[in-house]
Amino acid sequence: MLKNILVYCKDSYEELAHKTTWPTRKELLHSAIVVLTASVIIALFVFAIDKAFGTIMEFVYSL
């Protein structure tokens, strides 16, 4: 059992260290900017929808 765990850990390390292709700094920065931009756009959309529904509900409750 312990031998299987050690083999698994060794294989995992080998795959991460030698077989995985990591993104360059430029690719990573570009991806981060895309994610940040999408997150801000989605947050603004949710905020606008929340405000719209809040205004509608205030109008309905005031009747």
CHARMM internal coordinates of N, CA and C (Angstrom, degrees):
IC EDIT
DIST 1 N 1 CA 1.4485
DIST 1 CA 1 C 1.5261
ANGL 1 N 1 CA 1 C 111.06
DIST 1 C 2 N 1.3326
ANGL 1 CA 1 C 2 N 116.62
DIHE 1 N 1 CA 1 C 2 N -49.08
DIST 2 N 2 CA 1.4571
ANGL 1 C 2 N 2 CA 120.58
DIHE 1 CA 1 C 2 N 2 CA 179.75
DIST 2 CA 2 C 1.5230
ANGL 2 N 2 CA 2 C 110.35
DIHE 1 C 2 N 2 CA 2 C -64.20
DIST 2 C 3 N 1.3281
ANGL 2 CA 2 C 3 N 116.97
DIHE 2 N 2 CA 2 C 3 N -36.93
DIST 3 N 3 CA 1.4618
ANGL 2 C 3 N 3 CA 120.88
DIHE 2 CA 2 C 3 N 3 CA 178.81
DIST 3 CA 3 C 1.5296
ANGL 3 N 3 CA 3 C 110.31
DIHE 2 C 3 N 3 CA 3 C -62.60
DIST 3 C 4 N 1.3276
ANGL 3 CA 3 C 4 N 117.82
DIHE 3 N 3 CA 3 C 4 N -40.78
DIST 4 N 4 CA 1.4654
ANGL 3 C 4 N 4 CA 121.42
DIHE 3 CA 3 C 4 N 4 CA 178.61
DIST 4 CA 4 C 1.5191
ANGL 4 N 4 CA 4 C 111.55
DIHE 3 C 4 N 4 CA 4 C -63.21
DIST 4 C 5 N 1.3223
ANGL 4 CA 4 C 5 N 116.22
DIHE 4 N 4 CA 4 C 5 N -38.99
DIST 5 N 5 CA 1.4695
ANGL 4 C 5 N 5 CA 120.04
DIHE 4 CA 4 C 5 N 5 CA 178.64
DIST 5 CA 5 C 1.5159
ANGL 5 N 5 CA 5 C 110.46
DIHE 4 C 5 N 5 CA 5 C -65.93
DIST 5 C 6 N 1.3269
ANGL 5 CA 5 C 6 N 116.80
DIHE 5 N 5 CA 5 C 6 N -43.31
DIST 6 N 6 CA 1.4656
ANGL 5 C 6 N 6 CA 120.65
DIHE 5 CA 5 C 6 N 6 CA 179.06
DIST 6 CA 6 C 1.5305
ANGL 6 N 6 CA 6 C 111.26
DIHE 5 C 6 N 6 CA 6 C -63.85
DIST 6 C 7 N 1.3209
ANGL 6 CA 6 C 7 N 117.44
DIHE 6 N 6 CA 6 C 7 N -41.28
DIST 7 N 7 CA 1.4665
ANGL 6 C 7 N 7 CA 121.30
DIHE 6 CA 6 C 7 N 7 CA 178.01
DIST 7 CA 7 C 1.5270
ANGL 7 N 7 CA 7 C 109.72
DIHE 6 C 7 N 7 CA 7 C -63.16
DIST 7 C 8 N 1.3278
ANGL 7 CA 7 C 8 N 116.23
DIHE 7 N 7 CA 7 C 8 N -43.13
DIST 8 N 8 CA 1.4582
ANGL 7 C 8 N 8 CA 120.34
DIHE 7 CA 7 C 8 N 8 CA 178.66
DIST 8 CA 8 C 1.5340
ANGL 8 N 8 CA 8 C 110.89
DIHE 7 C 8 N 8 CA 8 C -60.57
DIST 8 C 9 N 1.3146
ANGL 8 CA 8 C 9 N 117.71
DIHE 8 N 8 CA 8 C 9 N -46.20
DIST 9 N 9 CA 1.4636
ANGL 8 C 9 N 9 CA 122.02
DIHE 8 CA 8 C 9 N 9 CA 179.60
DIST 9 CA 9 C 1.5232
ANGL 9 N 9 CA 9 C 110.98
DIHE 8 C 9 N 9 CA 9 C -62.39
DIST 9 C 10 N 1.3306
ANGL 9 CA 9 C 10 N 116.92
DIHE 9 N 9 CA 9 C 10 N -42.24
DIST 10 N 10 CA 1.4676
ANGL 9 C 10 N 10 CA 120.86
DIHE 9 CA 9 C 10 N 10 CA 179.68
DIST 10 CA 10 C 1.5270
ANGL 10 N 10 CA 10 C 110.15
DIHE 9 C 10 N 10 CA 10 C -64.70
DIST 10 C 11 N 1.3280
ANGL 10 CA 10 C 11 N 117.67
DIHE 10 N 10 CA 10 C 11 N -44.56
DIST 11 N 11 CA 1.4612
ANGL 10 C 11 N 11 CA 121.41
DIHE 10 CA 10 C 11 N 11 CA 179.61
DIST 11 CA 11 C 1.5276
ANGL 11 N 11 CA 11 C 111.28
DIHE 10 C 11 N 11 CA 11 C -64.19
DIST 11 C 12 N 1.3247
ANGL 11 CA 11 C 12 N 115.86
DIHE 11 N 11 CA 11 C 12 N -39.68
DIST 12 N 12 CA 1.4654
ANGL 11 C 12 N 12 CA 119.69
DIHE 11 CA 11 C 12 N 12 CA 178.55
DIST 12 CA 12 C 1.5190
ANGL 12 N 12 CA 12 C 110.85
DIHE 11 C 12 N 12 CA 12 C -62.92
DIST 12 C 13 N 1.3372
ANGL 12 CA 12 C 13 N 116.19
DIHE 12 N 12 CA 12 C 13 N -44.02
DIST 13 N 13 CA 1.4613
ANGL 12 C 13 N 13 CA 120.14
DIHE 12 CA 12 C 13 N 13 CA 178.01
DIST 13 CA 13 C 1.5257
ANGL 13 N 13 CA 13 C 111.44
DIHE 12 C 13 N 13 CA 13 C -61.74
DIST 13 C 14 N 1.3110
ANGL 13 CA 13 C 14 N 116.91
DIHE 13 N 13 CA 13 C 14 N -45.40
DIST 14 N 14 CA 1.4673
ANGL 13 C 14 N 14 CA 121.15
DIHE 13 CA 13 C 14 N 14 CA -179.94
DIST 14 CA 14 C 1.5220
ANGL 14 N 14 CA 14 C 111.20
DIHE 13 C 14 N 14 CA 14 C -59.57
DIST 14 C 15 N 1.3214
ANGL 14 CA 14 C 15 N 116.12
DIHE 14 N 14 CA 14 C 15 N -42.56
DIST 15 N 15 CA 1.4599
ANGL 14 C 15 N 15 CA 119.31
DIHE 14 CA 14 C 15 N 15 CA -179.62
DIST 15 CA 15 C 1.5242
ANGL 15 N 15 CA 15 C 110.96
DIHE 14 C 15 N 15 CA 15 C -65.74
DIST 15 C 16 N 1.3305
ANGL 15 CA 15 C 16 N 117.30
DIHE 15 N 15 CA 15 C 16 N -44.79
DIST 16 N 16 CA 1.4588
ANGL 15 C 16 N 16 CA 120.09
DIHE 15 CA 15 C 16 N 16 CA -179.57
DIST 16 CA 16 C 1.5264
ANGL 16 N 16 CA 16 C 112.40
DIHE 15 C 16 N 16 CA 16 C -68.08
DIST 16 C 17 N 1.3186
ANGL 16 CA 16 C 17 N 116.74
DIHE 16 N 16 CA 16 C 17 N -37.59
DIST 17 N 17 CA 1.4602
ANGL 16 C 17 N 17 CA 120.30
DIHE 16 CA 16 C 17 N 17 CA -174.84
DIST 17 CA 17 C 1.5235
ANGL 17 N 17 CA 17 C 113.10
DIHE 16 C 17 N 17 CA 17 C -81.19
DIST 17 C 18 N 1.3398
ANGL 17 CA 17 C 18 N 117.67
DIHE 17 N 17 CA 17 C 18 N -32.15
DIST 18 N 18 CA 1.4616
ANGL 17 C 18 N 18 CA 118.70
DIHE 17 CA 17 C 18 N 18 CA -170.29
DIST 18 CA 18 C 1.5300
ANGL 18 N 18 CA 18 C 115.31
DIHE 17 C 18 N 18 CA 18 C -122.35
DIST 18 C 19 N 1.3233
ANGL 18 CA 18 C 19 N 118.19
DIHE 18 N 18 CA 18 C 19 N -22.28
DIST 19 N 19 CA 1.4623
ANGL 18 C 19 N 19 CA 119.66
DIHE 18 CA 18 C 19 N 19 CA -175.04
DIST 19 CA 19 C 1.5316
ANGL 19 N 19 CA 19 C 113.59
DIHE 18 C 19 N 19 CA 19 C -107.33
DIST 19 C 20 N 1.3248
ANGL 19 CA 19 C 20 N 117.10
DIHE 19 N 19 CA 19 C 20 N -13.90
DIST 20 N 20 CA 1.4541
ANGL 19 C 20 N 20 CA 120.95
DIHE 19 CA 19 C 20 N 20 CA -177.62
DIST 20 CA 20 C 1.5166
ANGL 20 N 20 CA 20 C 109.69
DIHE 19 C 20 N 20 CA 20 C -88.99
DIST 20 C 21 N 1.3248
ANGL 20 CA 20 C 21 N 116.59
DIHE 20 N 20 CA 20 C 21 N 134.63
DIST 21 N 21 CA 1.4671
ANGL 20 C 21 N 21 CA 119.88
DIHE 20 CA 20 C 21 N 21 CA 173.98
DIST 21 CA 21 C 1.5178
ANGL 21 N 21 CA 21 C 108.18
DIHE 20 C 21 N 21 CA 21 C -97.41
DIST 21 C 22 N 1.3042
ANGL 21 CA 21 C 22 N 115.81
DIHE 21 N 21 CA 21 C 22 N 120.29
DIST 22 N 22 CA 1.4502
ANGL 21 C 22 N 22 CA 121.80
DIHE 21 CA 21 C 22 N 22 CA -177.75
DIST 22 CA 22 C 1.5270
ANGL 22 N 22 CA 22 C 109.20
DIHE 21 C 22 N 22 CA 22 C -92.87
DIST 22 C 23 N 1.3306
ANGL 22 CA 22 C 23 N 118.05
DIHE 22 N 22 CA 22 C 23 N 147.21
DIST 23 N 23 CA 1.4665
ANGL 22 C 23 N 23 CA 120.21
DIHE 22 CA 22 C 23 N 23 CA 179.52
DIST 23 CA 23 C 1.5283
ANGL 23 N 23 CA 23 C 111.17
DIHE 22 C 23 N 23 CA 23 C -69.07
DIST 23 C 24 N 1.3233
ANGL 23 CA 23 C 24 N 114.24
DIHE 23 N 23 CA 23 C 24 N 152.44
DIST 24 N 24 CA 1.4590
ANGL 23 C 24 N 24 CA 118.50
DIHE 23 CA 23 C 24 N 24 CA 175.83
DIST 24 CA 24 C 1.5259
ANGL 24 N 24 CA 24 C 108.50
DIHE 23 C 24 N 24 CA 24 C -75.31
DIST 24 C 25 N 1.3125
ANGL 24 CA 24 C 25 N 115.44
DIHE 24 N 24 CA 24 C 25 N 168.63
DIST 25 N 25 CA 1.4677
ANGL 24 C 25 N 25 CA 120.17
DIHE 24 CA 24 C 25 N 25 CA 179.19
DIST 25 CA 25 C 1.5256
ANGL 25 N 25 CA 25 C 110.49
DIHE 24 C 25 N 25 CA 25 C -60.51
DIST 25 C 26 N 1.3252
ANGL 25 CA 25 C 26 N 116.94
DIHE 25 N 25 CA 25 C 26 N -40.18
DIST 26 N 26 CA 1.4572
ANGL 25 C 26 N 26 CA 121.20
DIHE 25 CA 25 C 26 N 26 CA -179.52
DIST 26 CA 26 C 1.5342
ANGL 26 N 26 CA 26 C 111.02
DIHE 25 C 26 N 26 CA 26 C -64.87
DIST 26 C 27 N 1.3287
ANGL 26 CA 26 C 27 N 116.87
DIHE 26 N 26 CA 26 C 27 N -43.95
DIST 27 N 27 CA 1.4714
ANGL 26 C 27 N 27 CA 120.77
DIHE 26 CA 26 C 27 N 27 CA 178.31
DIST 27 CA 27 C 1.5316
ANGL 27 N 27 CA 27 C 111.11
DIHE 26 C 27 N 27 CA 27 C -63.69
DIST 27 C 28 N 1.3207
ANGL 27 CA 27 C 28 N 115.92
DIHE 27 N 27 CA 27 C 28 N -41.11
DIST 28 N 28 CA 1.4580
ANGL 27 C 28 N 28 CA 121.24
DIHE 27 CA 27 C 28 N 28 CA -179.89
DIST 28 CA 28 C 1.5246
ANGL 28 N 28 CA 28 C 110.91
DIHE 27 C 28 N 28 CA 28 C -64.73
DIST 28 C 29 N 1.3213
ANGL 28 CA 28 C 29 N 116.89
DIHE 28 N 28 CA 28 C 29 N -42.94
DIST 29 N 29 CA 1.4619
ANGL 28 C 29 N 29 CA 121.34
DIHE 28 CA 28 C 29 N 29 CA 178.47
DIST 29 CA 29 C 1.5234
ANGL 29 N 29 CA 29 C 110.75
DIHE 28 C 29 N 29 CA 29 C -63.93
DIST 29 C 30 N 1.3298
ANGL 29 CA 29 C 30 N 117.27
DIHE 29 N 29 CA 29 C 30 N -42.55
DIST 30 N 30 CA 1.4579
ANGL 29 C 30 N 30 CA 121.34
DIHE 29 CA 29 C 30 N 30 CA 178.89
DIST 30 CA 30 C 1.5289
ANGL 30 N 30 CA 30 C 110.54
DIHE 29 C 30 N 30 CA 30 C -62.26
DIST 30 C 31 N 1.2996
ANGL 30 CA 30 C 31 N 117.24
DIHE 30 N 30 CA 30 C 31 N -44.66
DIST 31 N 31 CA 1.4657
ANGL 30 C 31 N 31 CA 121.08
DIHE 30 CA 30 C 31 N 31 CA 179.24
DIST 31 CA 31 C 1.5250
ANGL 31 N 31 CA 31 C 111.32
DIHE 30 C 31 N 31 CA 31 C -63.73
DIST 31 C 32 N 1.3085
ANGL 31 CA 31 C 32 N 116.87
DIHE 31 N 31 CA 31 C 32 N -40.47
DIST 32 N 32 CA 1.4619
ANGL 31 C 32 N 32 CA 120.83
DIHE 31 CA 31 C 32 N 32 CA 179.29
DIST 32 CA 32 C 1.5248
ANGL 32 N 32 CA 32 C 110.90
DIHE 31 C 32 N 32 CA 32 C -63.86
DIST 32 C 33 N 1.3252
ANGL 32 CA 32 C 33 N 117.01
DIHE 32 N 32 CA 32 C 33 N -40.46
DIST 33 N 33 CA 1.4664
ANGL 32 C 33 N 33 CA 120.88
DIHE 32 CA 32 C 33 N 33 CA 178.63
DIST 33 CA 33 C 1.5252
ANGL 33 N 33 CA 33 C 110.52
DIHE 32 C 33 N 33 CA 33 C -65.58
DIST 33 C 34 N 1.3204
ANGL 33 CA 33 C 34 N 117.61
DIHE 33 N 33 CA 33 C 34 N -40.79
DIST 34 N 34 CA 1.4686
ANGL 33 C 34 N 34 CA 121.26
DIHE 33 CA 33 C 34 N 34 CA 178.01
DIST 34 CA 34 C 1.5257
ANGL 34 N 34 CA 34 C 110.24
DIHE 33 C 34 N 34 CA 34 C -62.32
DIST 34 C 35 N 1.3187
ANGL 34 CA 34 C 35 N 117.16
DIHE 34 N 34 CA 34 C 35 N -45.29
DIST 35 N 35 CA 1.4658
ANGL 34 C 35 N 35 CA 120.87
DIHE 34 CA 34 C 35 N 35 CA -179.61
DIST 35 CA 35 C 1.5275
ANGL 35 N 35 CA 35 C 110.58
DIHE 34 C 35 N 35 CA 35 C -65.29
DIST 35 C 36 N 1.3118
ANGL 35 CA 35 C 36 N 117.66
DIHE 35 N 35 CA 35 C 36 N -42.95
DIST 36 N 36 CA 1.4574
ANGL 35 C 36 N 36 CA 121.21
DIHE 35 CA 35 C 36 N 36 CA 179.41
DIST 36 CA 36 C 1.5234
ANGL 36 N 36 CA 36 C 111.19
DIHE 35 C 36 N 36 CA 36 C -62.96
DIST 36 C 37 N 1.3254
ANGL 36 CA 36 C 37 N 117.20
DIHE 36 N 36 CA 36 C 37 N -44.04
DIST 37 N 37 CA 1.4599
ANGL 36 C 37 N 37 CA 121.51
DIHE 36 CA 36 C 37 N 37 CA 179.15
DIST 37 CA 37 C 1.5255
ANGL 37 N 37 CA 37 C 110.81
DIHE 36 C 37 N 37 CA 37 C -63.31
DIST 37 C 38 N 1.3127
ANGL 37 CA 37 C 38 N 117.36
DIHE 37 N 37 CA 37 C 38 N -46.07
DIST 38 N 38 CA 1.4596
ANGL 37 C 38 N 38 CA 120.48
DIHE 37 CA 37 C 38 N 38 CA 178.96
DIST 38 CA 38 C 1.5241
ANGL 38 N 38 CA 38 C 110.78
DIHE 37 C 38 N 38 CA 38 C -62.61
DIST 38 C 39 N 1.3174
ANGL 38 CA 38 C 39 N 117.69
DIHE 38 N 38 CA 38 C 39 N -39.85
DIST 39 N 39 CA 1.4638
ANGL 38 C 39 N 39 CA 121.14
DIHE 38 CA 38 C 39 N 39 CA 179.61
DIST 39 CA 39 C 1.5225
ANGL 39 N 39 CA 39 C 111.61
DIHE 38 C 39 N 39 CA 39 C -63.56
DIST 39 C 40 N 1.3168
ANGL 39 CA 39 C 40 N 117.03
DIHE 39 N 39 CA 39 C 40 N -41.92
DIST 40 N 40 CA 1.4650
ANGL 39 C 40 N 40 CA 120.64
DIHE 39 CA 39 C 40 N 40 CA 179.33
DIST 40 CA 40 C 1.5288
ANGL 40 N 40 CA 40 C 110.07
DIHE 39 C 40 N 40 CA 40 C -66.24
DIST 40 C 41 N 1.3275
ANGL 40 CA 40 C 41 N 117.50
DIHE 40 N 40 CA 40 C 41 N -43.30
DIST 41 N 41 CA 1.4632
ANGL 40 C 41 N 41 CA 120.83
DIHE 40 CA 40 C 41 N 41 CA 179.60
DIST 41 CA 41 C 1.5281
ANGL 41 N 41 CA 41 C 110.61
DIHE 40 C 41 N 41 CA 41 C -61.81
DIST 41 C 42 N 1.3195
ANGL 41 CA 41 C 42 N 117.33
DIHE 41 N 41 CA 41 C 42 N -45.52
DIST 42 N 42 CA 1.4656
ANGL 41 C 42 N 42 CA 120.93
DIHE 41 CA 41 C 42 N 42 CA 179.48
DIST 42 CA 42 C 1.5295
ANGL 42 N 42 CA 42 C 110.38
DIHE 41 C 42 N 42 CA 42 C -64.42
DIST 42 C 43 N 1.3263
ANGL 42 CA 42 C 43 N 117.58
DIHE 42 N 42 CA 42 C 43 N -41.45
DIST 43 N 43 CA 1.4673
ANGL 42 C 43 N 43 CA 120.80
DIHE 42 CA 42 C 43 N 43 CA 178.94
DIST 43 CA 43 C 1.5251
ANGL 43 N 43 CA 43 C 110.73
DIHE 42 C 43 N 43 CA 43 C -62.59
DIST 43 C 44 N 1.3223
ANGL 43 CA 43 C 44 N 117.79
DIHE 43 N 43 CA 43 C 44 N -41.98
DIST 44 N 44 CA 1.4682
ANGL 43 C 44 N 44 CA 120.86
DIHE 43 CA 43 C 44 N 44 CA 178.28
DIST 44 CA 44 C 1.5228
ANGL 44 N 44 CA 44 C 110.98
DIHE 43 C 44 N 44 CA 44 C -65.19
DIST 44 C 45 N 1.3264
ANGL 44 CA 44 C 45 N 117.39
DIHE 44 N 44 CA 44 C 45 N -38.67
DIST 45 N 45 CA 1.4617
ANGL 44 C 45 N 45 CA 121.65
DIHE 44 CA 44 C 45 N 45 CA 178.03
DIST 45 CA 45 C 1.5277
ANGL 45 N 45 CA 45 C 110.55
DIHE 44 C 45 N 45 CA 45 C -63.60
DIST 45 C 46 N 1.3275
ANGL 45 CA 45 C 46 N 116.75
DIHE 45 N 45 CA 45 C 46 N -46.81
DIST 46 N 46 CA 1.4643
ANGL 45 C 46 N 46 CA 120.59
DIHE 45 CA 45 C 46 N 46 CA 179.16
DIST 46 CA 46 C 1.5274
ANGL 46 N 46 CA 46 C 110.33
DIHE 45 C 46 N 46 CA 46 C -63.37
DIST 46 C 47 N 1.3203
ANGL 46 CA 46 C 47 N 117.65
DIHE 46 N 46 CA 46 C 47 N -40.25
DIST 47 N 47 CA 1.4680
ANGL 46 C 47 N 47 CA 121.75
DIHE 46 CA 46 C 47 N 47 CA 177.41
DIST 47 CA 47 C 1.5216
ANGL 47 N 47 CA 47 C 110.56
DIHE 46 C 47 N 47 CA 47 C -60.81
DIST 47 C 48 N 1.3184
ANGL 47 CA 47 C 48 N 117.43
DIHE 47 N 47 CA 47 C 48 N -45.50
DIST 48 N 48 CA 1.4650
ANGL 47 C 48 N 48 CA 121.12
DIHE 47 CA 47 C 48 N 48 CA -179.54
DIST 48 CA 48 C 1.5283
ANGL 48 N 48 CA 48 C 111.19
DIHE 47 C 48 N 48 CA 48 C -63.81
DIST 48 C 49 N 1.3085
ANGL 48 CA 48 C 49 N 117.39
DIHE 48 N 48 CA 48 C 49 N -43.99
DIST 49 N 49 CA 1.4654
ANGL 48 C 49 N 49 CA 121.06
DIHE 48 CA 48 C 49 N 49 CA 178.32
DIST 49 CA 49 C 1.5286
ANGL 49 N 49 CA 49 C 110.09
DIHE 48 C 49 N 49 CA 49 C -62.76
DIST 49 C 50 N 1.3249
ANGL 49 CA 49 C 50 N 117.68
DIHE 49 N 49 CA 49 C 50 N -42.62
DIST 50 N 50 CA 1.4575
ANGL 49 C 50 N 50 CA 121.88
DIHE 49 CA 49 C 50 N 50 CA 179.48
DIST 50 CA 50 C 1.5264
ANGL 50 N 50 CA 50 C 110.56
DIHE 49 C 50 N 50 CA 50 C -61.80
DIST 50 C 51 N 1.3128
ANGL 50 CA 50 C 51 N 117.08
DIHE 50 N 50 CA 50 C 51 N -44.86
DIST 51 N 51 CA 1.4697
ANGL 50 C 51 N 51 CA 120.63
DIHE 50 CA 50 C 51 N 51 CA 178.79
DIST 51 CA 51 C 1.5225
ANGL 51 N 51 CA 51 C 110.78
DIHE 50 C 51 N 51 CA 51 C -64.02
DIST 51 C 52 N 1.3266
ANGL 51 CA 51 C 52 N 117.19
DIHE 51 N 51 CA 51 C 52 N -41.81
DIST 52 N 52 CA 1.4607
ANGL 51 C 52 N 52 CA 120.67
DIHE 51 CA 51 C 52 N 52 CA -179.92
DIST 52 CA 52 C 1.5303
ANGL 52 N 52 CA 52 C 110.35
DIHE 51 C 52 N 52 CA 52 C -62.68
DIST 52 C 53 N 1.3194
ANGL 52 CA 52 C 53 N 117.37
DIHE 52 N 52 CA 52 C 53 N -49.00
DIST 53 N 53 CA 1.4622
ANGL 52 C 53 N 53 CA 119.93
DIHE 52 CA 52 C 53 N 53 CA 179.14
DIST 53 CA 53 C 1.5286
ANGL 53 N 53 CA 53 C 111.29
DIHE 52 C 53 N 53 CA 53 C -64.40
DIST 53 C 54 N 1.3202
ANGL 53 CA 53 C 54 N 117.35
DIHE 53 N 53 CA 53 C 54 N -36.75
DIST 54 N 54 CA 1.4661
ANGL 53 C 54 N 54 CA 120.62
DIHE 53 CA 53 C 54 N 54 CA 176.90
DIST 54 CA 54 C 1.5158
ANGL 54 N 54 CA 54 C 111.45
DIHE 53 C 54 N 54 CA 54 C -61.69
DIST 54 C 55 N 1.3151
ANGL 54 CA 54 C 55 N 116.71
DIHE 54 N 54 CA 54 C 55 N -43.77
DIST 55 N 55 CA 1.4622
ANGL 54 C 55 N 55 CA 121.55
DIHE 54 CA 54 C 55 N 55 CA 178.70
DIST 55 CA 55 C 1.5213
ANGL 55 N 55 CA 55 C 110.88
DIHE 54 C 55 N 55 CA 55 C -65.19
DIST 55 C 56 N 1.3240
ANGL 55 CA 55 C 56 N 116.36
DIHE 55 N 55 CA 55 C 56 N -43.06
DIST 56 N 56 CA 1.4686
ANGL 55 C 56 N 56 CA 120.53
DIHE 55 CA 55 C 56 N 56 CA 178.42
DIST 56 CA 56 C 1.5236
ANGL 56 N 56 CA 56 C 110.47
DIHE 55 C 56 N 56 CA 56 C -62.38
DIST 56 C 57 N 1.3138
ANGL 56 CA 56 C 57 N 117.46
DIHE 56 N 56 CA 56 C 57 N -43.98
DIST 57 N 57 CA 1.4640
ANGL 56 C 57 N 57 CA 120.51
DIHE 56 CA 56 C 57 N 57 CA -179.01
DIST 57 CA 57 C 1.5273
ANGL 57 N 57 CA 57 C 111.38
DIHE 56 C 57 N 57 CA 57 C -67.06
DIST 57 C 58 N 1.3295
ANGL 57 CA 57 C 58 N 118.48
DIHE 57 N 57 CA 57 C 58 N -37.45
DIST 58 N 58 CA 1.4544
ANGL 57 C 58 N 58 CA 120.53
DIHE 57 CA 57 C 58 N 58 CA 175.36
DIST 58 CA 58 C 1.5193
ANGL 58 N 58 CA 58 C 110.66
DIHE 57 C 58 N 58 CA 58 C -61.36
DIST 58 C 59 N 1.3127
ANGL 58 CA 58 C 59 N 116.54
DIHE 58 N 58 CA 58 C 59 N -41.11
DIST 59 N 59 CA 1.4696
ANGL 58 C 59 N 59 CA 120.71
DIHE 58 CA 58 C 59 N 59 CA 178.32
DIST 59 CA 59 C 1.5292
ANGL 59 N 59 CA 59 C 110.32
DIHE 58 C 59 N 59 CA 59 C -64.36
DIST 59 C 60 N 1.3345
ANGL 59 CA 59 C 60 N 117.33
DIHE 59 N 59 CA 59 C 60 N -44.91
DIST 60 N 60 CA 1.4678
ANGL 59 C 60 N 60 CA 121.20
DIHE 59 CA 59 C 60 N 60 CA -179.63
DIST 60 CA 60 C 1.5361
ANGL 60 N 60 CA 60 C 110.16
DIHE 59 C 60 N 60 CA 60 C -62.89
DIST 60 C 61 N 1.3210
ANGL 60 CA 60 C 61 N 118.10
DIHE 60 N 60 CA 60 C 61 N -43.65
DIST 61 N 61 CA 1.4614
ANGL 60 C 61 N 61 CA 121.05
DIHE 60 CA 60 C 61 N 61 CA -177.95
DIST 61 CA 61 C 1.5232
ANGL 61 N 61 CA 61 C 112.15
DIHE 60 C 61 N 61 CA 61 C -70.42
DIST 61 C 62 N 1.3155
ANGL 61 CA 61 C 62 N 117.08
DIHE 61 N 61 CA 61 C 62 N -25.60
DIST 62 N 62 CA 1.4641
ANGL 61 C 62 N 62 CA 119.35
DIHE 61 CA 61 C 62 N 62 CA -179.68
DIST 62 CA 62 C 1.5263
ANGL 62 N 62 CA 62 C 112.55
DIHE 61 C 62 N 62 CA 62 C -77.40
DIST 62 C 63 N 1.3090
ANGL 62 CA 62 C 63 N 118.53
DIHE 62 N 62 CA 62 C 63 N -11.69
DIST 63 N 63 CA 1.4604
ANGL 62 C 63 N 63 CA 121.78
DIHE 62 CA 62 C 63 N 63 CA 179.92
DIST 63 CA 63 C 1.4775
ANGL 63 N 63 CA 63 C 112.26
DIHE 62 C 63 N 63 CA 63 C -71.86
END
COOR INIT
IC SEED 1 N 1 CA 1 C
IC BUILD
